[in-house]
Amino acid sequence: MDDTVRKIEAILYSSKEPLKVSDIGDYLNIDNNEVLKAIKAIETGYKEINSSLTVGRFGNKYKIKLSDEFSDIVSPFIEKEFNDKELAMLSYIFKHPNAISGDLREQFGYNYLEAVESLKKSGMISAKRYRNTHRYNVTKNFYTKFNINKRTLKKEVEK
């Protein structure tokens, strides 16, 4: 592995979120094609040694991730970003745009505000004042985090 490939591997491994090829290229002052070749070399190298790691593609972004076959094995050791209640609430707000506080209280109980505050703080939902309550919606960060393309999703729903 040459030095550029190793640098890109280090960047993809250490980044919290997937990265665009152009962002990596700009940072390292190299051409995007060179970045793509390096990503391909990393991916090939992992396959050759039968690694538990792989290069994940998320739309037009990349990140080194664990191969899917090892998810169950490592799940007890992974710190979860969202608890079960927060995930359920995210799902509910996603399925019910403009959900109001009363809806959330009815679905998740009177202590729903703790989860709402956590999700707002993480940038997954937004809240807008509406009469004497609030309306909640998922944000762009939600779609990015869960790799959901709004246009593709809309086409799937219309089928």
Disulfide bonds with the S-S distance in Angstrom:
none
